[in-house]
Amino acid sequence: MKKFFTWYSEKVTNKPKQVLLVGILVSLIIIVVGFSFGGALSTKTMSVGSTPADKAAKIVTKHFGSESSGAQAQIVLKAKNKLSSTSNQKIQNEIESRASKIKNVKIVMSPVMLKNYAQGQKVGYFTVIFKNKTITTKQTNQLKEIARKFGSSQLEVELSGVSSQIEVSELPEIIGIIIAFIILTVTFGSFIMAGVPILSAILGLVTGLGGVFFVTKYFEVQSYDLALAAMVSLAVGIDYALFLVARFKEEIRKNERKQALKNTVTSTAPSVVFAASTIIIALLSMSALGIDFLGVMGAVSALSVLLVVIITLLLVPSLLYLIPIKAKSTDQHKIRPAEFFAKIVHKKPWITIVTMIIFILLVSIPLKNMNLGLPNDGSKQKNTTERRAYDIKQKAYGAGNDAVLVAVTRNKNEKSGVSLTEKITKINGVKTVGQPTPSADGKYLMVSIIPKTEANDNRTKKVVQNVRNIQGKNLNKVMVTGSTAMNIDISNKLLGALPEFLGLITIFTFILLMIAFRSFLIPLVAVLGFVLSLAATLGVIVFTVQEGHFEGLLHLPGKTAILNFLPVLVVGILFGLAMDYEVFLVSRIREEYLKTGDNKQAVYEGVRLSGGSILAAALIMISVFASFSFTDEIIIQMMGLSLAFGVFFDALVIRLILVPSFISVFGKANWYFPKWLDKILPKFNIE
């Protein structure tokens, strides 16, 4: 790799304008092709393959085919006076008439038909069943028009179950870029040098998204896949450019421009490639779980990161060579914020280790209560029609109103229906049980169940489990389906896959770092640090998102279950980011150790000299990720917050404090590596 970048540095210094032009042309081609000829984002519901609920759903479709097979929406009404009044009945008739005229509506069932008046006849809802399986944006807009027309101070009209494609706003990226520019200006003491990473990152981001949009032509890519690709690409794009600019700033103080750039490319570009490779491999490894939507999510983010790295390495070196940067101006601002971390590690490493581990463990305590689920209308912002409809129904009908379960079993004999109903009724957490319905061919029985708790509540999960465990001489195996049961099965499958994925990632980490640093202890500390930062990150997410603390400050909608694929996502991405900081910090410590042979001093100098860039990079990452909390989509909010907290714990606590503290106390043992193993393993120079 060093040979390649030596050759590349010659090309950049000899023909900087041509290299810059190549970078711009590559970017423009990908952008034009992606946005002009790519596909569209998918709105399909995610799936993890065959689950018990899926199998039961196939039986229901085959043997009970009913009106409920299409997509459903609800028009929720809350009146000041009784809905049964003459004036309100007239409005309901008009709502039913207008809703029936929407294209592909199969049937509209009124509150009177459904007998669902509640709260003294002041609350009720229509159920609109469509022929299509997914409600379209056009159908949603038509329903919203009905709600706007008939809603008034006397009658609140809200919607539930409508299409709500996640919108990827540009505002978080803009906020992140502004904050990044401020941090870079302070770090480099120059607007011009601060502008290089920003310019490169913006072009890299758009290029990466162009690549993602092109992929949508061939694969199902969700809106939150695009959001994830955007936040990761913007953050790493700024970070990798930052490390190149920081090294150039250091080199140009000692060398003339041409040599300074050569040294920058040959010394820093390999580390950038290595760091990017860890993120890309971590993202691609999500496909090893065998869950299609996670594989696609990881793959499109990996593609975006790859394109960002290519654009960064084409643009940044040529821009640094061409822009008018004076050596003197780069030496005016010697800000060493990492001096604080270096002194902590140098003076009392054992006390630092114990303190930081206790801190991480305390922060991780809420993790034991983590409840995985899939966000529903109750997870939306309080000013949305879906959230208002959800709150009205929760108060009027109970928490389990939107968590209907469907139990299915073979019709063994004439006593099967009665036996099934009796056993379900006795289960703790069940509110009501419908009458058993036989299939047309008489082979199966179907029973609807309304639990006392909402869809993501752990008590609802226990109801599903207990219904599936029902046994009796008049009963065959009882299956449970419905959207609630499907989401519970998805969450269980993802939670079951987490230990396997975490094990895969940690083993890969250990081997990769062992090859890079020719050490046993350093990879071991890196892996343990990664596990600690992961626990702390998920602990804080449970504390804020699930338990609802600081919801106003973080722009959260209130208490909600943790997104079921979030832990897997955090493991994959946080691993890649953690290895970035590990590589840049430890390689500098090792460089200082090889110069002096003094381990303790090498740690101090390594943290002091490289810590500033790592701190700036981490603050940029945190700013970019945290800015996504101020969207109105809880899925994107959770992804952004989890990555922001993850970078905080891993970069600031683990990499800048805990890891160098361990290296400091281990002394020369850090660098012990058997000669026979050194000969066997491949060599990879990242310094």
C-alpha positions in Angstrom: 0.0 0.0 0.0 2.9 2.4 0.8 4.3 1.9 -2.7 0.9 2.8 -4.2 0.6 6.0 -2.2 4.2 6.9 -2.9 3.4 6.7 -6.6 0.1 8.5 -6.0 1.8 11.4 -4.1 4.1 11.9 -7.1 1.1 12.1 -9.4 -0.7 14.6 -7.1 2.4 16.9 -6.8 3.2 16.7 -10.5 -0.3 17.1 -11.8 -2.5 18.4 -9.0 -5.1 20.1 -11.3 -5.6 16.9 -13.3 -6.1 14.8 -10.2 -8.6 17.3 -8.8 -10.4 17.3 -12.2 -10.6 13.5 -12.1 -12.1 13.6 -8.6 -14.7 16.2 -9.6 -15.6 14.2 -12.8 -15.9 10.9 -10.9 -18.2 12.6 -8.4 -20.3 14.3 -11.1 -20.8 11.1 -13.1 -21.9 9.1 -10.1 -24.2 12.0 -9.0 -25.8 12.4 -12.4 -26.2 8.7 -13.0 -27.5 7.9 -9.5 -30.1 10.7 -9.3 -31.1 10.6 -12.9 -31.3 6.9 -13.6 -31.6 5.4 -10.2 -34.8 3.9 -8.6 -37.0 5.0 -5.7 -36.8 4.3 -2.0 -38.9 1.3 -0.9 -41.9 1.6 1.5 -42.3 -2.1 2.1 -42.5 -3.4 5.6 -39.2 -5.0 6.8 -39.0 -8.7 7.1 -36.5 -11.1 8.8 -37.6 -14.2 7.0 -39.8 -17.0 8.3 -41.1 -16.5 11.8 -43.9 -18.2 13.8 -46.2 -15.3 13.1 -45.5 -15.5 9.4 -46.4 -19.2 9.3 -49.7 -18.4 11.1 -50.4 -15.5 8.7 -50.1 -17.9 5.7 -52.7 -20.2 7.3 -55.1 -17.3 7.9 -54.7 -16.0 4.4 -55.3 -19.5 2.9 -58.2 -20.6 5.1 -59.9 -17.4 6.2 -59.3 -15.0 3.4 -61.2 -12.0 4.6 -61.9 -8.3 4.1 -59.0 -7.6 6.5 -56.5 -8.9 4.0 -55.9 -5.4 2.6 -54.3 -2.4 4.2 -56.3 -0.6 6.9 -56.5 3.0 8.1 -58.7 4.5 10.8 -60.4 7.9 10.9 -60.6 8.7 14.6 -63.3 11.0 15.9 -63.4 12.9 19.2 -66.4 15.2 19.7 -67.4 17.8 22.3 -70.9 16.4 22.2 -72.1 12.9 21.5 -71.2 11.4 18.2 -74.8 10.0 18.1 -76.3 13.5 17.8 -78.1 14.4 14.6 -75.4 16.9 13.5 -72.5 14.5 14.2 -74.3 11.6 12.5 -74.7 13.8 9.4 -70.9 14.5 9.4 -70.1 10.8 9.8 -72.3 10.0 6.8 -70.4 12.5 4.7 -67.0 11.2 5.9 -68.1 7.6 5.0 -69.3 8.7 1.6 -66.1 10.6 0.8 -63.8 7.8 2.1 -65.7 5.2 0.0 -64.9 7.2 -3.2 -61.1 6.9 -2.6 -59.6 4.7 -5.3 -59.1 1.0 -4.3 -61.2 1.4 -1.1 -62.8 -2.0 -0.5 -65.1 -1.1 2.4 -65.6 1.7 4.9 -66.9 0.5 8.3 -68.5 3.3 10.4 -68.4 3.6 14.3 -72.1 2.5 14.3 -71.3 -0.7 12.3 -68.3 -1.5 14.4 -70.2 -0.5 17.7 -67.1 1.3 18.9 -68.5 4.4 20.5 -66.6 5.1 23.8 -66.3 7.8 26.5 -70.0 8.5 26.6 -70.3 8.2 22.8 -67.8 11.1 22.4 -65.1 8.9 20.7 -65.3 6.5 17.8 -63.5 5.6 14.6 -64.0 4.4 11.0 -62.0 1.5 9.6 -61.1 2.0 6.0 -60.0 -1.2 4.3 -58.2 -1.0 0.9 -57.8 -3.5 -1.8 -54.1 -2.8 -2.0 -51.8 -4.2 0.8 -50.0 -0.9 1.4 -51.6 2.5 1.6 -50.2 4.8 -1.0 -49.2 8.5 -0.5 -52.1 9.6 -2.7 -54.6 7.7 -0.6 -53.1 9.1 2.6 -53.4 12.7 1.2 -57.0 12.0 0.4 -57.7 10.8 3.9 -55.9 13.9 5.3 -58.1 16.1 3.1 -61.2 14.5 4.7 -59.7 15.1 8.2 -59.0 18.8 7.3 -62.5 19.3 5.9 -64.5 17.9 8.8 -62.3 18.7 11.7 -63.4 21.6 13.8 -63.4 23.0 17.4 -66.4 20.7 18.0 -65.1 17.6 16.3 -61.5 16.4 16.3 -60.7 14.2 13.3 -57.4 12.3 13.3 -55.9 9.5 11.2 -54.2 6.2 12.1 -52.4 3.6 10.0 -51.8 6.0 7.1 -48.7 6.0 5.0 -45.8 7.7 6.7 -42.7 7.3 4.6 -39.7 8.5 6.5 -38.5 11.9 5.2 -34.8 12.5 5.0 -34.4 16.2 5.7 -31.3 18.2 4.7 -31.5 20.2 7.9 -29.4 17.8 10.1 -26.7 17.7 7.5 -26.6 21.5 7.3 -26.4 21.8 11.1 -23.7 19.2 11.3 -21.7 20.9 8.6 -21.9 24.3 10.3 -20.8 22.9 13.7 -18.0 20.9 11.9 -16.8 24.1 10.2 -16.6 25.9 13.6 -14.6 23.0 15.2 -12.3 22.8 12.2 -11.7 26.5 12.2 -10.7 26.4 15.9 -8.6 23.3 15.3 -6.6 24.7 12.3 -6.8 28.4 13.0 -7.7 29.0 9.3 -10.9 29.3 7.4 -9.3 28.0 4.3 -7.9 24.8 5.9 -11.3 24.3 7.7 -13.1 24.6 4.3 -11.1 21.8 2.7 -12.7 18.9 4.8 -16.1 20.6 4.5 -16.0 20.9 0.7 -14.6 17.4 0.3 -17.2 15.9 2.7 -20.2 17.6 1.0 -19.1 16.4 -2.4 -18.4 13.0 -1.0 -21.8 12.8 0.7 -23.7 13.7 -2.4 -21.6 11.2 -4.4 -22.3 8.5 -1.9 -26.1 9.2 -1.9 -25.9 9.2 -5.7 -24.5 5.7 -5.5 -27.2 4.6 -3.1 -30.0 5.9 -5.3 -28.5 4.0 -8.2 -28.6 0.8 -6.1 -32.3 1.4 -5.4 -33.0 0.4 -9.0 -32.0 -3.2 -8.2 -32.6 -3.6 -4.4 -35.2 -2.7 -1.9 -33.7 0.3 0.0 -35.6 1.9 2.8 -35.7 5.6 3.7 -33.9 5.0 7.0 -31.1 3.2 5.0 -30.5 6.4 3.1 -30.5 8.4 6.4 -28.0 6.1 7.9 -25.8 6.3 4.8 -26.0 10.1 4.9 -25.0 10.5 8.6 -22.2 7.9 8.5 -20.8 9.3 5.2 -20.9 12.9 6.2 -19.1 12.1 9.5 -16.3 9.9 8.1 -15.9 12.2 5.1 -15.1 15.2 7.4 -13.0 13.0 9.7 -10.8 11.5 7.1 -10.2 14.8 5.4 -9.4 16.3 8.8 -6.6 13.8 9.4 -5.1 14.5 6.1 -5.3 18.3 6.6 -3.9 18.0 10.2 -0.9 16.0 8.9 -0.3 18.4 6.1 -0.4 21.3 8.6 2.3 19.5 10.6 4.5 18.7 7.6 4.4 22.1 6.0 6.0 23.6 9.1 9.1 21.4 8.5 9.2 20.9 4.7 8.6 22.7 1.4 5.1 22.2 0.0 5.8 19.4 -2.4 7.6 17.2 0.2 5.0 18.1 2.8 2.2 16.8 0.6 4.2 13.6 -0.2 4.8 12.9 3.5 1.1 13.6 4.2 -0.1 11.2 1.5 2.4 8.4 2.2 1.9 8.5 6.0 -1.8 9.3 6.5 -3.6 7.9 3.4 -2.8 4.2 4.4 -4.3 4.9 7.8 -7.4 6.4 6.2 -7.8 3.4 4.0 -7.3 1.0 6.9 -9.8 2.9 9.0 -12.4 3.1 6.2 -11.9 -0.6 5.5 -12.9 -1.5 9.1 -16.1 0.5 8.8 -16.9 -1.0 5.4 -16.2 -4.6 6.6 -18.2 -4.0 9.7 -21.2 -2.8 7.7 -20.9 -5.6 5.2 -20.7 -8.2 8.0 -24.3 -7.3 8.9 -25.3 -9.5 6.0 -23.7 -12.5 7.9 -26.8 -12.5 10.1 -28.9 -13.7 7.2 -31.5 -10.9 7.7 -32.1 -9.3 4.3 -33.0 -5.8 5.3 -30.0 -5.5 7.6 -27.7 -6.8 4.8 -29.1 -4.1 2.5 -28.7 -1.4 5.1 -25.1 -2.3 5.8 -24.3 -2.7 2.1 -25.6 0.7 0.9 -23.9 2.4 3.9 -20.7 0.6 3.0 -21.0 1.7 -0.6 -21.5 5.3 0.4 -18.5 5.2 2.7 -16.4 3.7 -0.1 -17.3 6.5 -2.5 -16.6 9.1 0.2 -13.1 7.7 0.8 -12.4 7.7 -3.0 -13.5 11.3 -3.4 -11.6 12.3 -0.2 -8.3 10.9 -1.5 -8.8 12.4 -4.9 -9.8 15.9 -3.7 -8.1 16.7 -0.5 -4.4 16.1 -1.4 -4.8 18.1 -4.7 -6.6 20.9 -2.9 -4.0 21.1 -0.2 -1.3 21.4 -2.9 -3.2 24.0 -4.9 -4.7 26.4 -2.2 -2.5 29.2 -0.9 -1.6 28.0 2.6 1.4 29.7 4.2 3.6 27.7 6.6 3.7 30.6 9.1 -0.1 30.9 9.2 -0.5 27.2 10.2 1.7 27.7 13.3 -0.2 30.6 14.9 -2.7 28.5 16.8 -1.2 25.8 18.9 -4.3 24.5 20.6 -3.6 21.3 22.5 -6.9 20.3 24.1 -5.6 16.7 24.4 -3.1 17.9 27.0 -5.8 17.4 29.6 -6.3 13.8 28.7 -2.5 13.2 28.4 -1.9 14.5 32.0 -4.7 12.4 33.4 -3.3 9.2 31.8 0.3 10.0 32.7 -0.1 10.9 36.4 -2.6 8.3 37.8 -3.2 5.6 35.3 -4.6 3.0 37.8 -6.9 5.4 39.4 -8.0 6.6 36.0 -8.7 3.0 34.9 -10.8 2.2 38.0 -12.7 5.4 37.8 -13.6 5.1 34.1 -14.7 1.5 34.4 -17.0 2.3 37.4 -18.4 5.2 35.4 -19.1 3.0 32.3 -20.7 0.3 34.4 -23.0 2.8 36.2 -24.0 4.3 32.9 -24.7 0.8 31.5 -27.2 -0.2 34.3 -30.4 0.7 32.3 -29.3 -1.7 29.6 -30.7 -4.6 31.7 -34.2 -3.2 31.1 -33.8 -2.8 27.3 -37.1 -3.5 25.5 -36.9 -4.0 21.7 -39.8 -3.2 19.4 -40.9 -1.4 16.3 -42.0 2.2 16.6 -45.7 2.7 16.1 -48.0 5.7 16.1 -47.3 6.1 19.8 -43.7 6.8 18.9 -44.5 9.7 16.6 -44.1 13.4 17.6 -47.0 14.7 19.7 -48.1 17.2 17.0 -48.7 14.5 14.3 -52.2 13.3 13.4 -51.1 9.7 14.0 -49.9 10.4 17.5 -53.1 12.3 18.4 -55.2 9.5 17.1 -53.2 7.0 19.1 -53.5 9.0 22.3 -57.3 9.3 21.8 -57.7 5.6 21.3 -55.4 4.7 24.2 -57.5 6.8 26.6 -60.9 5.6 25.2 -60.3 1.9 24.5 -57.2 1.0 26.5 -53.5 0.5 25.8 -54.0 -2.8 23.9 -56.5 -1.4 21.4 -53.8 -1.3 18.6 -52.1 -4.5 19.7 -54.8 -7.0 18.5 -53.5 -10.6 18.3 -54.9 -13.4 16.2 -54.7 -17.0 17.5 -55.1 -19.9 15.1 -55.3 -23.6 15.7 -56.6 -26.7 14.0 -60.2 -27.5 14.6 -59.7 -30.8 16.4 -63.3 -31.4 17.5 -66.5 -29.6 18.6 -64.9 -28.7 21.9 -61.8 -27.0 20.5 -63.3 -23.5 20.2 -64.7 -23.4 23.7 -61.4 -24.9 25.2 -59.3 -22.4 23.3 -61.4 -19.4 24.4 -61.4 -20.5 28.1 -57.6 -21.0 28.2 -56.9 -17.7 26.5 -59.2 -15.8 28.9 -57.3 -17.2 31.9 -54.0 -15.8 30.6 -52.7 -12.8 32.7 -52.7 -9.7 30.5 -55.6 -10.6 28.2 -58.4 -8.0 28.2 -60.9 -9.5 25.8 -61.2 -12.6 23.6 -63.4 -12.8 20.6 -65.7 -15.6 19.6 -63.9 -18.5 17.8 -64.4 -18.4 14.0 -64.1 -21.6 12.0 -62.6 -21.5 8.5 -64.8 -22.2 5.5 -63.4 -25.7 5.2 -63.8 -26.3 8.9 -60.1 -27.2 9.4 -59.0 -24.2 11.5 -60.3 -21.9 14.2 -59.4 -18.3 14.6 -59.8 -16.1 17.7 -59.0 -12.4 18.1 -57.3 -11.3 21.3 -57.0 -7.8 22.8 -54.2 -7.5 25.4 -54.3 -5.0 28.3 -51.0 -3.5 27.3 -49.7 -1.8 24.1 -47.9 -3.6 21.3 -44.3 -3.0 22.4 -44.9 -3.7 26.1 -43.1 -6.7 27.6 -46.3 -7.9 29.1 -47.8 -8.1 25.6 -44.9 -10.3 24.5 -45.6 -12.6 27.5 -49.2 -12.9 26.3 -48.1 -14.0 22.9 -45.7 -16.5 24.4 -48.4 -17.9 26.8 -50.9 -18.3 24.1 -48.4 -20.2 22.0 -47.8 -22.5 25.0 -51.5 -23.4 25.4 -52.0 -27.1 25.6 -55.1 -29.3 26.0 -56.6 -32.6 25.0 -59.1 -30.8 22.7 -56.5 -28.5 21.2 -53.6 -28.8 18.7 -50.7 -26.4 18.6 -51.9 -22.7 19.0 -50.3 -20.2 16.6 -50.4 -16.4 17.0 -50.1 -13.8 14.2 -51.1 -10.2 13.5 -48.8 -7.2 13.1 -48.0 -7.1 16.8 -47.0 -10.7 16.9 -45.0 -10.3 13.7 -43.1 -7.4 15.2 -42.5 -9.3 18.5 -41.0 -12.2 16.4 -38.8 -9.9 14.5 -37.5 -8.3 17.7 -36.8 -11.7 19.2 -34.9 -12.9 16.1 -32.8 -9.7 16.0 -32.0 -10.0 19.7 -31.0 -13.6 19.3 -28.7 -12.6 16.4 -26.9 -9.9 18.5 -24.5 -12.2 20.5 -23.4 -14.0 17.3 -22.8 -10.7 15.6 -21.0 -9.2 18.5 -18.8 -12.3 18.8 -18.0 -12.1 15.1 -17.1 -8.4 15.3 -14.9 -8.8 18.4 -12.9 -11.7 17.0 -12.4 -9.8 13.8 -11.3 -6.8 15.7 -8.7 -8.7 17.8 -7.2 -10.4 14.7 -7.1 -7.2 12.7 -5.4 -5.2 15.4 -3.0 -8.0 16.2 -1.9 -7.9 12.6 -1.6 -4.1 12.6 0.2 -3.6 15.9 2.0 -7.0 16.4 0.6 -7.2 19.9 -1.7 -9.3 22.1 -2.5 -6.8 24.9 -3.4 -3.9 22.7 -6.1 -5.8 20.7 -7.4 -7.3 23.9 -7.8 -3.8 25.5 -9.3 -2.5 22.3 -12.0 -5.3 22.3 -12.8 -4.9 25.9 -13.1 -1.1 25.4 -15.4 -1.6 22.5 -17.7 -3.8 24.6 -17.7 -1.3 27.4 -18.6 1.6 25.1 -21.3 -0.5 23.5 -22.9 -1.2 26.9 -22.7 2.4 27.9 -24.2 3.6 24.6 -27.2 1.2 24.8 -27.6 2.0 28.5 -27.9 5.7 27.8 -30.3 5.0 24.9 -32.6 3.0 27.2 -32.4 5.8 29.8 -33.3 8.6 27.3 -35.5 7.0 24.6 -37.1 4.0 26.4 -37.5 5.6 29.8 -38.2 9.1 28.4 -35.6 11.1 30.3 -34.6 14.5 28.7 -37.2 14.0 26.0 -37.7 17.8 25.6 -34.0 18.5 25.4 -33.5 15.7 22.9 -36.6 16.4 20.9 -38.0 12.9 21.6 -41.7 12.0 21.5 -41.8 10.3 24.9 -41.2 6.8 26.2 -40.9 4.3 23.4 -39.4 0.9 22.8 -35.9 0.7 21.4 -35.8 0.1 17.6 -35.4 -3.7 17.3 -32.5 -3.6 14.8 -30.7 -0.7 16.6 -28.3 -2.8 18.7 -27.0 -4.7 15.7 -26.6 -1.4 13.8 -24.7 0.2 16.7 -22.4 -2.8 17.0 -21.5 -2.7 13.3 -21.0 1.1 13.0 -19.5 1.8 16.4 -17.0 -1.0 15.8 -15.8 0.8 12.6 -15.6 4.2 14.3 -13.9 2.8 17.4 -11.1 1.2 15.2 -10.6 4.6 13.5 -9.6 6.2 16.8 -7.7 3.2 18.0 -5.6 3.1 14.8 -4.8 6.8 14.8 -4.0 6.9 18.5 -2.1 3.7 19.1 0.0 4.1 15.9 1.2 7.4 17.2 2.0 6.0 20.6 3.9 3.1 18.9 5.8 5.6 16.8 6.9 7.5 19.9 7.8 4.3 21.7 10.0 3.2 18.8 11.8 6.5 19.0 12.5 6.6 22.7 11.8 3.1 24.2 10.1 4.8 27.1 6.5 3.4 27.2 5.1 5.8 29.7 6.4 8.9 27.9 5.3 7.4 24.6 1.8 7.3 25.9 1.9 10.8 27.1 3.3 12.2 23.8 1.0 10.0 21.7 -2.1 11.3 23.4 -0.8 14.9 23.5 0.1 15.0 19.8 -2.6 13.0 18.2 -5.4 13.5 20.8 -6.3 17.0 19.5 -7.2 15.6 16.0 -9.0 12.7 17.5 -10.9 15.0 19.8 -11.9 17.3 17.0 -12.9 14.3 14.8 -15.0 12.9 17.6 -16.7 16.2 18.3 -17.6 16.5 14.6 -19.0 12.9 14.6 -21.0 13.6 17.7 -22.4 16.9 16.2 -23.3 15.3 12.9 -25.0 12.3 14.5 -26.8 14.3 17.3 -28.2 16.8 14.8 -30.4 13.9 13.4 -32.2 13.9 16.8 -34.0 17.0 15.6 -35.8 15.3 12.8 -39.4 14.2 13.4 -38.8 10.5 12.7 -38.1 8.4 15.8 -36.2 5.7 13.8 -33.7 8.4 12.5 -33.6 10.0 15.9 -32.6 6.8 17.6 -29.9 6.0 15.0 -28.5 9.5 15.3 -28.5 9.6 19.1 -27.1 6.1 19.6 -24.2 6.9 17.3 -23.6 10.3 18.9 -23.5 8.7 22.4 -21.4 5.8 21.0 -18.7 8.2 19.7 -18.7 10.1 22.9 -18.1 7.1 25.1 -15.7 5.3 22.7 -13.6 8.3 21.6 -13.5 10.4 24.7 -13.7 7.9 27.5 -12.3 4.7 26.0 -9.8 5.7 23.4 -8.5 9.0 24.9 -8.5 7.8 28.5 -9.0 4.1 29.2 -6.9 2.6 26.4 -3.8 4.8 26.9 -4.1 4.2 30.7 -3.9 0.5 30.1 -1.0 0.9 27.7 0.8 3.0 30.3 0.5 0.4 33.1 1.3 -2.6 30.9 4.7 -1.1 29.9 6.8 -3.1 27.5 4.4 -6.0 27.7 2.2 -4.1 25.3 4.6 -4.8 22.5 5.4 -8.4 23.2 4.7 -10.7 20.1 6.2 -14.1 19.4 8.7 -14.2 16.5 7.1 -17.3 15.0 3.7 -15.7 14.9 5.2 -12.5 13.5 6.5 -14.5 10.6 3.2 -16.3 9.9 0.9 -13.3 10.0 0.7 -10.9 7.0 2.3 -7.5 7.5 0.3 -4.4 7.0 2.0 -1.0 7.5 -0.6 1.6 8.5 1.9 4.2 9.9 
